[in-house]
Amino acid sequence: MTTTSDTRPDLDFCAELGQQLRVDSVVMSDRAGSGHPTSSMSAADLIAVLMARHLHWDLQTPDDPHNDHVIFSKGHASPLYYAMLHAAGAIDEEELRTYRRLDSRLEGHPTPRMPPTDVATGSLGQGLPIGVGIALSGKALEQLPYRVWVLCGDSEMAEGSIWEAFNYAGWRGLDNLTAIIDVNRLGQTRETMLGHNLQAYADRATAFGWHPIVVDGHDVQAIDEAYAEAAGVSGKPTVIIARTLKGKGVKAVEDQPGKHGKPLEDAASAVQELGGFRDLQVDVQHPDTSQDPHRFSSTQADRPTYEVGTEGSTREAYGAALAWLGATREDIVALDGEVSNSTHSDQFAEARPERYFEMFIAEQQMAAAAVGLGTRGWTAFASTFGAFWARAYDFVRMAAVSRADLRLCGSHAGVAIGADGPSQMALEDMASLRAIHGSVVLHPSDANQVTCLMEEIADRSGISYLRVLRGKTTVRTASDERVHVGGSRTVREGDNDDVTLIGCGVTVDEAVKAADLLAAHGITARVIDCYSVKPIDEEAVRQAAADTKAIITVEDHRGEGGLGDAVLEALAESEERPVVRKLAVDIMPTSGTPEELMHAAGIDAEAITAAARSLRDE
């Protein structure tokens, strides 16, 4: 192998390496009987030059904070990704043969099961926004010179989340971020929007504050020069817009429609056409480790506490707890979707501005940035109105695939927000977040519960969702009482309770009022505050089912997938159980006062009382 004077492989080697990456992609997909070889072949030269001459990676220590980061936003090009790792010595030939097998780390789309993969990709439009989060960490938090390289497909340039990333990265001037667009012209079913109109891509990137470089994606010298130029740009991110051919190098598939997502029909002939097998290894350059990551300092701060019997807002308690955690822990960072004076994350922003990220009205980018920051070891909390997390749901779903730790706060839950109307009301959020693998869904009823749960989820792995309220509720939980994920709180009970009322959030107050009204009718009610909706306190629910004649669940949420269904699931395998009646929001709300709306939805104390009396009379 000939090398340049700086010991990096020369461009002839890069051209041969590109062919090796193509061959491995073809063979890997052929063995598996599935895959995306043509999408891998188009970007092979881009990756060959990157890994041989510009990437700084120590694969022996993939967690080294000085390493560059490579994200395949076009995760379907996983054959190329694994071929790259094979050439770098991270995957041996035997493992390469396991691609897409049940027992393999080499999944159909990359996941962190295969180091040094930061995040799972494959749902298009996600890699670049997550790369923005990692670049934010490098620039603003760790203050290290590593670069973030993101390989994008031209089809995913139609995704709105890509342009949220372009918008935010340009505004922040993330000059440590380079996007590489593999413009191979062909999508799954037809030509992409812009085809090979590279200038249109460049014009759009310029408008978003990026530095565009247009290249022939199969000219290794041009690619090399583009990467060098990108590294020298200051004050703005760079995008390399590379004209490529899908299926490059094999006549039967090169630039041909209808070849997406399937192995080549004659892999052996394709390998021969590509020049046969090679066994090139790349000693990827190691990063400079002379600079230590920046670290923040912690201070002493008083834990927020609230007096029992007072009124308090759980969203205000979120802000206070977040600011407290930020003071006492240097790893806490916060993000908000430009509603921080409503979620009260502005308390953190004022106290710790260097660790606060305003993400504006771009919930997909906010969720992605939180995931990216989490890959760098930061404990990220992200907040917006609960209804608006629906926009970022796919990012939350994929965060679970990434084995990410993500803490989401959704404020303004339910019809109890009042006159703003249904566009602002989170009514489906608990159902959607309960469906996420390994998630917890928490809906505290008072301010002291918020502090306890915030403290716990700060150290919890996986996806955590905290649902908080716009209005005030009565503080019933003592500040030193144990409140925990999977727990509940029995607000009142007697020796011979007739019915159990189970609520969460604002409906706990309504359940207590209903219990008082029922007492006047000779009905004794147990009241349980299920502040942990997932996992629910199965023991408390089952005990209530054994002790009382009926259970009424009441929630400021749709009837599908929320508290009521969680209670029913806890009782699903019980041989005997009492009737369970679900009270939930089954109307389309309008504007009104909180009291009017809860009454109209049938989830206030009057509705609970009526349901309990009707059950007694049945």
C-alpha positions as CSV (number, residue, x, y, z in Angstrom):
1,M,0.0,0.0,0.0
2,T,1.3,3.4,-1.0
3,T,0.8,6.1,1.6
4,T,1.0,9.9,1.5
5,S,3.7,11.8,3.4
6,D,1.3,12.2,6.3
7,T,1.0,8.4,6.5
8,R,-2.7,8.3,5.6
9,P,-3.7,5.9,2.8
10,D,-3.5,7.5,-0.6
11,L,-6.4,8.1,-3.0
12,D,-5.7,5.0,-5.1
13,F,-6.1,2.9,-1.9
14,C,-9.4,4.8,-1.2
15,A,-10.7,3.9,-4.6
16,E,-9.9,0.2,-4.0
17,L,-11.4,0.4,-0.5
18,G,-14.6,1.8,-2.0
19,Q,-14.8,-1.3,-4.3
20,Q,-14.2,-3.6,-1.3
21,L,-17.0,-1.9,0.6
22,R,-19.3,-2.5,-2.4
23,V,-18.3,-6.2,-2.7
24,D,-18.9,-6.7,1.0
25,S,-22.3,-5.0,0.8
26,V,-23.3,-7.2,-2.2
27,V,-22.1,-10.4,-0.6
28,M,-23.5,-9.6,2.9
29,S,-27.0,-9.0,1.4
30,D,-26.8,-12.0,-0.8
31,R,-26.0,-14.3,2.1
32,A,-28.8,-12.8,4.2
33,G,-31.3,-13.0,1.4
34,S,-32.3,-9.4,2.1
35,G,-30.8,-5.9,2.5
36,H,-30.0,-2.7,0.7
37,P,-26.8,-3.3,-1.3
38,T,-27.6,-0.7,-4.0
39,S,-28.0,2.1,-1.4
40,S,-24.7,1.0,0.1
41,M,-22.9,0.9,-3.2
42,S,-23.7,4.6,-4.0
43,A,-22.1,5.9,-0.8
44,A,-19.1,3.5,-0.7
45,D,-16.5,6.0,-2.1
46,L,-17.8,8.7,0.4
47,I,-17.3,6.3,3.3
48,A,-13.9,5.0,2.0
49,V,-12.3,8.4,1.9
50,L,-13.9,9.4,5.2
51,M,-12.6,6.4,7.1
52,A,-9.2,6.2,5.5
53,R,-8.2,9.9,5.6
54,H,-10.4,12.1,7.7
55,L,-12.1,10.1,10.5
56,H,-10.5,10.0,14.0
57,W,-11.6,6.9,15.8
58,D,-10.1,4.6,18.4
59,L,-12.1,1.5,18.0
60,Q,-10.3,-0.2,20.9
61,T,-11.9,2.4,23.2
62,P,-15.2,3.3,21.5
63,D,-16.3,5.3,24.5
64,D,-13.3,7.6,24.4
65,P,-14.9,11.1,24.5
66,H,-12.3,12.4,21.9
67,N,-13.6,10.1,19.1
68,D,-15.4,11.4,16.1
69,H,-18.9,10.2,15.6
70,V,-20.3,8.6,12.5
71,I,-24.1,8.3,12.1
72,F,-25.8,6.6,9.2
73,S,-29.0,8.5,9.0
74,K,-29.7,6.4,6.0
75,G,-29.7,3.3,8.2
76,H,-30.9,1.0,5.5
77,A,-27.3,1.3,4.1
78,S,-26.3,-1.0,7.0
79,P,-24.2,-3.3,4.7
80,L,-22.0,-0.4,4.0
81,Y,-21.7,0.5,7.7
82,Y,-20.8,-3.1,8.7
83,A,-18.4,-3.3,5.7
84,M,-16.7,-0.1,7.0
85,L,-16.4,-1.6,10.5
86,H,-15.0,-4.8,9.0
87,A,-12.3,-2.8,7.1
88,A,-11.5,-1.0,10.4
89,G,-11.1,-4.3,12.3
90,A,-14.1,-4.0,14.5
91,I,-15.9,-6.9,12.9
92,D,-14.2,-10.1,11.7
93,E,-15.1,-12.1,8.6
94,E,-17.0,-14.7,10.6
95,E,-19.3,-12.1,12.2
96,L,-19.8,-10.4,8.9
97,R,-21.4,-13.6,7.7
98,T,-24.1,-13.3,10.4
99,Y,-25.7,-10.2,8.9
100,R,-29.5,-10.1,9.7
101,R,-29.5,-13.3,11.6
102,L,-31.4,-13.6,14.9
103,D,-28.3,-14.1,17.0
104,S,-26.3,-11.4,15.3
105,R,-25.3,-7.8,16.4
106,L,-25.5,-6.9,12.7
107,E,-29.1,-6.1,12.5
108,G,-30.9,-5.0,9.4
109,H,-30.5,-1.4,10.5
110,P,-27.8,-0.3,12.9
111,T,-28.3,-0.3,16.6
112,P,-26.0,0.4,19.6
113,R,-25.7,-3.4,20.1
114,M,-22.8,-3.0,17.6
115,P,-20.2,-0.6,19.1
116,P,-19.3,2.2,18.3
117,T,-22.9,2.8,17.0
118,D,-24.3,5.8,19.0
119,V,-28.0,5.4,18.1
120,A,-30.4,3.2,16.2
121,T,-31.3,4.5,12.7
122,G,-33.5,3.4,9.9
123,S,-36.5,5.5,10.5
124,L,-35.4,8.1,8.0
125,G,-34.9,11.7,9.0
126,Q,-33.5,10.9,12.5
127,G,-29.8,10.6,12.2
128,L,-29.0,14.2,11.4
129,P,-31.2,15.7,14.2
130,I,-29.5,13.3,16.6
131,G,-26.1,14.4,15.2
132,V,-27.1,17.9,16.1
133,G,-27.5,16.9,19.7
134,I,-24.0,15.2,19.7
135,A,-22.5,18.3,18.1
136,L,-24.1,20.5,20.7
137,S,-22.4,18.4,23.4
138,G,-19.0,18.7,21.7
139,K,-19.3,22.5,21.2
140,A,-21.2,23.7,24.3
141,L,-20.7,21.1,27.0
142,E,-17.6,18.9,26.6
143,Q,-15.9,21.6,24.6
144,L,-13.9,19.0,22.6
145,P,-12.8,19.2,18.9
146,Y,-14.4,16.0,17.8
147,R,-16.4,16.0,14.6
148,V,-19.8,14.6,13.9
149,W,-20.3,13.0,10.4
150,V,-23.8,12.1,9.3
151,L,-24.5,10.2,6.1
152,C,-27.9,11.1,4.8
153,G,-29.9,9.7,1.9
154,D,-31.5,12.1,-0.6
155,S,-34.9,10.5,-0.1
156,E,-34.9,11.5,3.5
157,M,-34.4,15.1,2.5
158,A,-38.1,15.2,2.1
159,E,-38.5,14.7,5.9
160,G,-39.4,17.7,7.9
161,S,-37.2,16.6,10.8
162,I,-34.2,17.0,8.5
163,W,-35.0,20.7,8.0
164,E,-35.6,21.2,11.7
165,A,-32.0,20.0,12.0
166,F,-30.7,22.2,9.2
167,N,-32.5,25.2,10.8
168,Y,-31.2,24.6,14.3
169,A,-27.6,23.7,13.4
170,G,-27.3,26.7,11.2
171,W,-28.7,29.0,13.9
172,R,-26.3,27.5,16.4
173,G,-23.3,27.6,14.1
174,L,-22.3,24.0,14.7
175,D,-19.1,23.9,12.7
176,N,-18.2,20.5,14.1
177,L,-21.1,19.0,12.2
178,T,-20.8,17.7,8.6
179,A,-23.8,16.2,6.8
180,I,-23.0,14.1,3.7
181,I,-25.9,13.7,1.3
182,D,-25.7,10.7,-0.9
183,V,-27.6,12.1,-3.9
184,N,-28.2,8.8,-5.8
185,R,-31.4,10.1,-7.4
186,L,-33.5,7.0,-6.8
187,G,-35.9,6.3,-3.9
188,Q,-37.7,3.1,-3.2
189,T,-40.4,3.6,-5.8
190,R,-39.3,6.4,-8.1
191,E,-36.9,9.3,-8.6
192,T,-36.6,11.6,-5.6
193,M,-38.1,15.2,-5.6
194,L,-34.9,16.8,-6.9
195,G,-33.2,14.0,-8.7
196,H,-29.6,15.0,-9.5
197,N,-30.3,18.7,-9.1
198,L,-27.4,19.3,-6.7
199,Q,-27.7,23.1,-6.9
200,A,-31.2,23.0,-5.5
201,Y,-29.8,21.2,-2.4
202,A,-27.0,23.7,-2.2
203,D,-29.4,26.7,-2.4
204,R,-31.6,25.3,0.4
205,A,-28.6,24.5,2.6
206,T,-27.2,28.1,2.1
207,A,-30.6,29.5,3.1
208,F,-30.4,27.6,6.4
209,G,-26.9,29.0,7.2
210,W,-24.9,26.0,6.1
211,H,-21.7,25.8,4.0
212,P,-22.5,23.6,1.0
213,I,-19.9,21.7,-1.1
214,V,-21.0,20.0,-4.3
215,V,-19.0,17.1,-5.5
216,D,-18.9,14.0,-7.7
217,G,-19.5,11.3,-5.1
218,H,-17.4,8.8,-7.0
219,D,-14.3,11.1,-7.5
220,V,-12.1,10.2,-4.5
221,Q,-9.9,13.3,-4.9
222,A,-12.9,15.6,-5.0
223,I,-14.3,13.9,-1.9
224,D,-11.0,14.2,-0.1
225,E,-10.8,17.9,-0.9
226,A,-14.4,18.4,0.3
227,Y,-13.8,16.8,3.6
228,A,-10.6,18.9,4.1
229,E,-12.6,22.0,3.3
230,A,-15.4,21.0,5.7
231,A,-12.9,20.6,8.5
232,G,-11.6,24.2,7.9
233,V,-15.0,25.9,7.9
234,S,-15.7,28.0,11.0
235,G,-18.9,29.3,12.4
236,K,-21.3,27.2,10.4
237,P,-22.0,23.5,9.7
238,T,-21.1,22.0,6.4
239,V,-23.0,19.8,4.0
240,I,-21.3,17.8,1.3
241,I,-23.8,17.2,-1.6
242,A,-22.5,14.3,-3.5
243,R,-23.8,13.2,-6.9
244,T,-23.8,9.4,-6.9
245,L,-25.3,6.4,-8.7
246,K,-27.3,3.9,-6.9
247,G,-25.8,0.4,-7.4
248,K,-22.5,2.0,-8.6
249,G,-20.2,-0.4,-10.3
250,V,-22.6,-3.2,-11.4
251,K,-24.3,-2.6,-14.8
252,A,-27.3,-4.7,-14.0
253,V,-28.4,-2.3,-11.1
254,E,-26.4,0.9,-11.6
255,D,-28.8,3.9,-11.7
256,Q,-31.7,1.5,-12.4
257,P,-35.1,1.9,-10.8
258,G,-36.8,-1.0,-9.0
259,K,-33.6,-2.3,-7.4
260,H,-34.0,-0.8,-4.0
261,G,-34.0,-3.0,-0.9
262,K,-33.2,-6.4,-2.5
263,P,-30.1,-8.5,-3.1
264,L,-28.5,-8.5,-6.5
265,E,-29.8,-11.3,-8.7
266,D,-26.3,-12.5,-9.6
267,A,-24.0,-11.7,-6.7
268,A,-21.1,-13.7,-8.0
269,S,-21.0,-11.9,-11.4
270,A,-21.4,-8.6,-9.5
271,V,-18.3,-9.3,-7.4
272,Q,-16.3,-10.2,-10.5
273,E,-17.5,-6.9,-12.1
274,L,-16.3,-5.0,-9.1
275,G,-12.9,-6.5,-9.4
276,G,-13.2,-9.4,-7.0
277,F,-12.6,-9.8,-3.3
278,R,-10.0,-7.7,-1.5
279,D,-8.7,-7.8,2.1
280,L,-7.9,-4.2,2.7
281,Q,-7.6,-3.0,6.4
282,V,-7.7,0.6,7.5
283,D,-5.8,1.8,10.6
284,V,-8.2,4.6,11.3
285,Q,-6.5,7.7,12.8
286,H,-6.7,8.0,16.5
287,P,-8.0,11.2,18.0
288,D,-5.9,13.8,19.9
289,T,-6.5,13.0,23.6
290,S,-4.5,15.9,25.0
291,Q,-7.6,17.9,26.0
292,D,-9.8,16.9,28.8
293,P,-13.5,17.2,28.5
294,H,-15.0,20.2,30.2
295,R,-16.9,19.5,33.3
296,F,-19.3,21.7,35.3
297,S,-19.4,22.1,39.0
298,S,-22.3,21.4,41.4
299,T,-23.4,23.3,44.4
300,Q,-25.5,22.8,47.5
301,A,-29.2,23.6,47.1
302,D,-32.3,23.1,49.2
303,R,-34.6,20.3,48.0
304,P,-38.0,21.7,47.1
305,T,-40.7,20.8,49.6
306,Y,-44.3,21.8,49.9
307,E,-46.5,21.9,53.0
308,V,-49.3,19.4,53.2
309,G,-52.7,21.1,52.8
310,T,-51.5,23.9,50.6
311,E,-52.2,24.3,46.9
312,G,-49.5,23.9,44.3
313,S,-48.9,23.4,40.6
314,T,-47.2,20.3,39.5
315,R,-45.7,22.1,36.5
316,E,-44.2,24.7,38.8
317,A,-42.9,21.9,40.9
318,Y,-41.2,20.4,37.8
319,G,-39.3,23.6,37.2
320,A,-38.3,23.9,40.8
321,A,-37.1,20.2,41.0
322,L,-35.3,20.6,37.7
323,A,-33.4,23.7,38.9
324,W,-32.5,21.9,42.2
325,L,-31.2,18.8,40.3
326,G,-29.2,21.2,38.0
327,A,-27.6,22.8,41.0
328,T,-26.7,19.6,42.8
329,R,-25.7,17.5,39.7
330,E,-23.3,18.7,37.0
331,D,-24.6,16.1,34.5
332,I,-28.1,17.6,34.2
333,V,-29.1,19.4,31.1
334,A,-32.5,20.8,30.1
335,L,-34.2,21.4,26.8
336,D,-37.6,23.1,26.1
337,G,-39.7,23.7,23.0
338,E,-40.1,27.5,23.6
339,V,-42.7,27.2,26.3
340,S,-40.3,27.3,29.3
341,N,-42.4,29.9,31.0
342,S,-45.3,27.5,31.0
343,T,-43.4,24.3,31.8
344,H,-41.3,26.3,34.2
345,S,-38.1,24.9,32.9
346,D,-37.2,28.6,32.7
347,Q,-36.1,28.2,36.4
348,F,-33.3,25.9,35.2
349,A,-32.5,28.2,32.2
350,E,-32.0,31.2,34.5
351,A,-29.9,29.3,37.0
352,R,-27.9,27.2,34.6
353,P,-27.9,28.9,31.2
354,E,-24.8,27.1,30.0
355,R,-26.7,23.7,30.3
356,Y,-30.0,24.9,28.9
357,F,-30.9,24.5,25.3
358,E,-33.8,26.4,23.8
359,M,-35.1,24.2,20.9
360,F,-37.9,26.5,19.8
361,I,-41.1,25.0,18.2
362,A,-39.3,21.9,16.8
363,E,-40.3,19.0,19.0
364,Q,-38.7,16.4,16.7
365,Q,-35.3,18.2,16.9
366,M,-35.8,18.6,20.7
367,A,-36.3,14.9,21.2
368,A,-33.4,14.0,18.9
369,A,-31.1,16.5,20.6
370,A,-32.0,15.0,24.0
371,V,-31.1,11.5,22.6
372,G,-27.8,12.9,21.2
373,L,-26.8,14.6,24.4
374,G,-27.6,11.4,26.3
375,T,-25.1,9.4,24.2
376,R,-22.5,11.7,25.6
377,G,-23.4,10.9,29.2
378,W,-25.6,13.9,29.9
379,T,-28.8,13.5,31.9
380,A,-31.3,15.3,29.7
381,F,-34.8,16.5,30.6
382,A,-36.9,17.8,27.8
383,S,-40.3,19.6,28.2
384,T,-43.2,20.9,26.2
385,F,-47.0,20.7,26.3
386,G,-48.0,17.0,26.6
387,A,-50.0,17.3,23.4
388,F,-47.0,18.4,21.3
389,W,-44.9,15.3,22.2
390,A,-47.2,13.6,19.6
391,R,-45.1,15.4,16.9
392,A,-42.0,13.6,18.1
393,Y,-43.5,10.2,18.8
394,D,-41.4,8.4,16.2
395,F,-38.2,9.8,17.8
396,V,-39.3,8.6,21.2
397,R,-40.1,5.1,19.7
398,M,-36.7,5.0,18.1
399,A,-35.0,6.2,21.3
400,A,-36.2,3.0,22.9
401,V,-34.6,1.0,20.0
402,S,-31.4,3.0,20.7
403,R,-31.5,2.0,24.4
404,A,-31.5,5.7,25.1
405,D,-32.2,7.3,28.5
406,L,-34.8,10.0,27.9
407,R,-36.8,12.1,30.3
408,L,-39.8,13.8,28.9
409,C,-42.1,16.2,30.7
410,G,-45.5,16.9,29.2
411,S,-47.4,19.8,30.8
412,H,-51.0,21.1,30.2
413,A,-52.5,17.6,30.5
414,G,-56.2,17.0,29.8
415,V,-59.4,19.1,29.6
416,A,-58.5,20.7,33.0
417,I,-56.3,23.2,31.2
418,G,-59.4,25.1,30.4
419,A,-60.2,27.7,27.8
420,D,-57.3,27.1,25.4
421,G,-59.3,24.4,23.8
422,P,-58.6,20.9,22.5
423,S,-55.6,21.7,20.3
424,Q,-53.6,22.2,23.5
425,M,-55.0,19.3,25.6
426,A,-52.9,16.2,26.0
427,L,-55.5,13.5,25.9
428,E,-53.7,10.6,24.2
429,D,-50.2,11.0,25.7
430,M,-50.4,8.4,28.4
431,A,-51.6,5.7,26.0
432,S,-48.9,6.5,23.4
433,L,-46.1,6.6,26.0
434,R,-47.2,3.5,27.7
435,A,-46.8,1.6,24.4
436,I,-43.0,2.5,24.3
437,H,-40.8,-0.5,25.2
438,G,-39.5,-0.2,28.8
439,S,-41.1,3.1,29.4
440,V,-42.5,4.6,32.7
441,V,-45.5,6.9,32.7
442,L,-46.0,9.1,35.8
443,H,-48.8,11.4,36.6
444,P,-48.3,12.9,40.0
445,S,-51.2,14.6,41.8
446,D,-49.2,17.0,43.9
447,A,-46.0,19.0,44.1
448,N,-44.1,16.8,46.6
449,Q,-44.6,13.8,44.4
450,V,-43.0,15.6,41.5
451,T,-39.8,16.2,43.4
452,C,-39.5,12.6,44.4
453,L,-40.2,11.2,40.9
454,M,-37.9,13.7,39.2
455,E,-35.1,12.6,41.5
456,E,-35.7,8.9,40.7
457,I,-36.0,9.2,36.9
458,A,-32.8,11.2,36.8
459,D,-31.0,7.9,37.5
460,R,-33.4,5.7,35.6
461,S,-32.5,4.0,32.3
462,G,-35.0,4.0,29.4
463,I,-37.8,6.4,28.5
464,S,-39.5,8.2,31.4
465,Y,-42.6,10.4,30.9
466,L,-43.8,12.9,33.6
467,R,-47.2,14.3,33.0
468,V,-47.9,17.6,34.9
469,L,-50.8,19.9,35.3
470,R,-51.5,23.5,34.4
471,G,-53.7,24.2,37.5
472,K,-53.1,23.8,41.2
473,T,-53.9,20.7,43.2
474,T,-53.9,20.0,46.9
475,V,-50.6,18.8,48.4
476,R,-51.5,15.6,50.3
477,T,-48.1,13.8,50.2
478,A,-45.6,14.7,52.9
479,S,-42.2,15.7,51.6
480,D,-40.5,12.8,53.3
481,E,-43.1,10.2,52.2
482,R,-41.8,7.5,49.9
483,V,-43.0,8.1,46.3
484,H,-41.5,5.9,43.6
485,V,-41.9,4.5,40.1
486,G,-44.4,1.6,40.4
487,G,-45.9,3.0,43.6
488,S,-49.3,4.5,44.5
489,R,-50.7,6.3,47.5
490,T,-53.8,5.3,49.4
491,V,-55.4,8.7,50.1
492,R,-58.2,7.2,52.3
493,E,-59.5,3.8,53.2
494,G,-61.7,2.1,55.8
495,D,-62.2,-1.4,57.1
496,N,-65.3,-2.0,55.0
497,D,-65.0,0.1,51.9
498,D,-67.8,-0.4,49.3
499,V,-66.0,1.0,46.3
500,T,-62.5,2.0,45.2
501,L,-61.9,5.2,43.3
502,I,-58.6,5.3,41.4
503,G,-57.3,8.5,40.0
504,C,-54.2,10.3,39.0
505,G,-53.2,13.9,38.6
506,V,-56.2,16.3,38.8
507,T,-58.7,13.5,39.3
508,V,-57.4,12.6,42.7
509,D,-58.9,15.8,44.0
510,E,-62.2,15.0,42.3
511,A,-62.1,11.4,43.8
512,V,-61.6,12.8,47.3
513,K,-64.5,15.2,46.8
514,A,-66.6,12.3,45.5
515,A,-65.7,10.2,48.5
516,D,-67.1,12.9,50.8
517,L,-70.3,13.1,48.7
518,L,-70.7,9.3,48.7
519,A,-70.3,9.2,52.5
520,A,-73.5,11.2,52.8
521,H,-75.3,8.5,50.8
522,G,-74.0,5.7,53.0
523,I,-71.3,4.5,50.5
524,T,-67.7,4.3,51.8
525,A,-65.0,4.8,49.2
526,R,-61.4,3.9,49.2
527,V,-59.3,6.5,47.2
528,I,-56.1,5.5,45.5
529,D,-53.7,7.9,43.8
530,C,-52.0,5.9,41.0
531,Y,-49.3,8.5,40.3
532,S,-47.4,5.7,38.5
533,V,-49.5,4.6,35.6
534,K,-46.8,2.4,34.1
535,P,-45.8,0.4,35.9
536,I,-48.9,0.5,38.0
537,D,-49.0,-0.7,41.6
538,E,-50.5,-4.0,40.9
539,E,-50.6,-5.0,44.6
540,A,-52.6,-2.0,45.6
541,V,-55.0,-2.5,42.7
542,R,-55.5,-6.2,43.3
543,Q,-56.0,-5.6,47.1
544,A,-58.7,-3.0,46.3
545,A,-60.4,-5.5,44.0
546,A,-60.4,-8.1,46.7
547,D,-61.6,-5.7,49.4
548,T,-64.3,-3.7,47.6
549,K,-67.4,-4.4,45.4
550,A,-66.5,-2.2,42.5
551,I,-63.7,-0.1,41.1
552,I,-64.1,3.2,39.3
553,T,-61.1,4.7,37.5
554,V,-61.2,8.3,36.6
555,E,-58.7,10.1,34.3
556,D,-58.3,13.3,32.4
557,H,-57.3,11.4,29.3
558,R,-59.0,9.4,26.6
559,G,-60.5,6.0,27.7
560,E,-58.2,4.0,25.4
561,G,-54.8,3.1,26.8
562,G,-54.6,5.2,29.9
563,L,-55.2,4.6,33.6
564,G,-58.3,2.6,33.3
565,D,-56.7,0.2,30.9
566,A,-53.7,-0.1,33.1
567,V,-55.9,-1.1,36.0
568,L,-57.7,-3.7,33.9
569,E,-54.4,-5.1,32.8
570,A,-53.4,-5.5,36.4
571,L,-56.5,-7.5,37.0
572,A,-56.5,-9.4,33.8
573,E,-55.4,-12.7,35.3
574,S,-57.5,-12.5,38.4
575,E,-59.9,-15.4,38.7
576,E,-62.5,-13.1,40.2
577,R,-62.7,-9.3,40.1
578,P,-65.3,-6.7,40.8
579,V,-66.8,-4.6,38.0
580,V,-64.4,-1.9,36.8
581,R,-66.0,1.2,35.4
582,K,-63.8,3.7,33.5
583,L,-64.5,7.4,33.5
584,A,-62.5,9.2,30.9
585,V,-62.7,11.9,28.3
586,D,-64.9,10.5,25.5
587,I,-66.2,13.8,24.1
588,M,-64.5,16.3,21.8
589,P,-63.8,19.2,24.2
590,T,-64.2,22.8,23.5
591,S,-63.1,25.9,25.3
592,G,-64.4,26.5,28.8
593,T,-63.4,26.7,32.4
594,P,-61.6,23.7,33.9
595,E,-64.7,23.0,36.0
596,E,-67.0,23.2,33.1
597,L,-64.9,21.0,30.9
598,M,-64.3,18.3,33.6
599,H,-68.1,18.2,34.2
600,A,-68.8,18.0,30.5
601,A,-66.3,15.1,30.1
602,G,-67.9,13.2,33.1
603,I,-64.7,13.1,35.2
604,D,-65.5,15.4,38.0
605,A,-66.7,14.6,41.6
606,E,-70.4,14.7,40.5
607,A,-69.8,12.2,37.8
608,I,-67.8,9.9,40.0
609,T,-70.5,10.0,42.7
610,A,-73.2,9.2,40.1
611,A,-71.2,6.3,38.8
612,A,-70.7,4.8,42.3
613,R,-74.3,5.2,43.2
614,S,-75.4,3.5,40.0
615,L,-73.1,0.6,40.6
616,R,-74.6,0.2,44.1
617,D,-78.1,0.2,42.6
618,E,-77.3,-2.3,39.8
